[in-house]
């Protein structure tokens, strides 16, 4: 069956070349492969960027494309088109001279010389395999396929990440349209496929005890020759709870608690769902989790006087308690005991150019390994003279770094340049100290 061989290629594409769609309210389908996007997009064409349209023009900020080949939604004799790259946080960018496959919208006026294709539309640089599929689609040589992966959780923004995927094997998946009902079983990695599906509107559902059954709220429209990708969600409804206390056993209120979950490769990962705060009695709870192995920890930040501590009360991850929970299971006896608070020390941080001169007026960022400490904009030069105070802790090791944006973020430059400071490590100690970060003379693009 031809669709199965192509499906293998598609799955490999998904795992190795997923798009990062995190802004706006993009659905996972924004990062779907070309074989699905052809069926769900109003306009599809391969084109090369000629130029970015500059301020002063009616469509400033958009891109003028040479149309190399039309697959859907445009007149086949069109040679150029303007692509509007979205607005606000949903805006994307295209590079001059690069060929892209554009998935866009302009359904009401296919004769108009512009197409909207922002971040959530899922346009991507053209690849030989994608162009080959589109050519087969245009020639009527592709089958109509519905396929996907049964997962315990699907992120609401962006494409499902392989590092945090929780596939469900042997689940029964149903494809229904009227009186027609097809079914298949998901494989060991959760993938399934329906081949040679007649075009139409279908409902997807899935079931496997003891998981909570799934049924899609609205139908999917399957077009002739296109592929449709879907992620049925069979929730395990796992619950984890416990209590956080200090070194004397007193409950800690409003303290951050986090989870790490073990993925398919045996690595520990974290998502935005694995965070909670303790209540007035020190208790915490996580609900509607996936089944599997977890670690519970106090996930220390630079501002917290407590170091990173894993339940039951250790600083080394390998010594932590592993919490294993089956679907519909619950664990509520986690006790996380934190050590004594670390003692404060003051670090004065200065940032200068390589020759010791002050940085310019653009954005300057100072950070540690834990993340950004502070943004400085408009008065970055003062840091070379006055510096700023950072609240550190005597018992910890820090690595400080900085980067300066040579090109102002408000300027119309596609590849902005950076100056980056070599990191400076600060060992544990009691004394207040001063450090100077020097920006390298070599610029890097970002």
Secondary structure, 3 states (H helix, E strand, C coil): CHHHHHHHHHHHHHHHCCCCCCCCCCCHHHHCCHHHHHHHCCEEEEEEEEEECCCCCCCCCCEEEEEEEEEECCCCCCCEEEEECCCHHHCCCCCCCCEEEEEEECCCCCCCCEEECCHHHCCEECCHHHHHHHHHHHCCCCCCEEEEECECCCCCCCCCCHHHCCECCCCEEEEEECCEEEEEECCCCCEEEECCCCCEEEEEEEECCCCECEECCCCEEECCCCEEEECCECECCEEEEEEEECCCCCECCCCEEEEEEECCCCCEECCCCCEEECCCCCEEEEEEECCEEEEEEECCCCCCCCCCEECECECCHHHCCCEEECCCCEEEEEEEECCCCCCEEEEEEEEEECCCCCCCCCCEEEEECCEEEEEECCCHHHHHCCCEEEEEECCCCEEEEEEEECCCCCCCCCCCEEEEECCEEECCCCCCEEEEEEEEEEEEEC
